[in-house]
């Protein structure tokens, strides 16, 4: 069975990447998992505030 997750290229400022990488390390996550966590949290907050995409 193939991986159901989408793959895409993400270009970010190196300083931003370093910040996310450090945060991920503190929370024992990979950078990828940290970005996915942050996106899910942002979408959850957006839904709770009543905003719709």
C-alpha positions in Angstrom: 0.0 0.0 0.0 1.3 3.5 -0.9 1.8 6.3 1.7 -1.4 8.3 1.8 0.5 11.5 2.7 1.2 14.2 0.0 4.8 15.2 -0.7 5.7 18.7 -1.7 8.7 21.0 -1.7 8.7 23.8 0.9 11.1 26.6 0.7 11.7 28.6 3.9 14.1 31.1 5.2 17.1 29.4 6.8 16.6 31.3 10.1 12.9 30.1 10.2 14.0 26.6 9.5 16.5 26.7 12.4 13.8 28.0 14.7 11.4 25.2 13.8 14.2 22.6 14.0 15.1 23.7 17.5 11.5 23.7 18.6 11.0 20.2 17.0 14.0 18.9 18.9 12.7 20.3 22.2 9.4 18.4 21.6 11.1 15.3 20.3 9.6 15.6 16.8 11.1 15.7 13.4 11.0 19.0 11.5 8.3 17.5 9.2 6.2 16.4 12.2 6.6 19.8 13.8 5.4 21.6 10.7 2.4 19.2 10.4 1.6 19.8 14.1 1.7 23.6 13.6 -0.5 23.5 10.6 -3.1 21.3 12.3 -3.1 23.6 15.3 -3.5 26.7 13.1 -6.4 25.1 11.3 -8.0 24.0 14.5 -7.8 27.6 15.9 -9.2 29.0 12.6 -12.2 26.6 12.8 -12.9 27.5 16.4 -12.9 31.2 15.6 -15.6 30.6 13.0 -13.4 31.5 10.0 -13.8 29.3 7.0 -11.3 28.9 4.2 
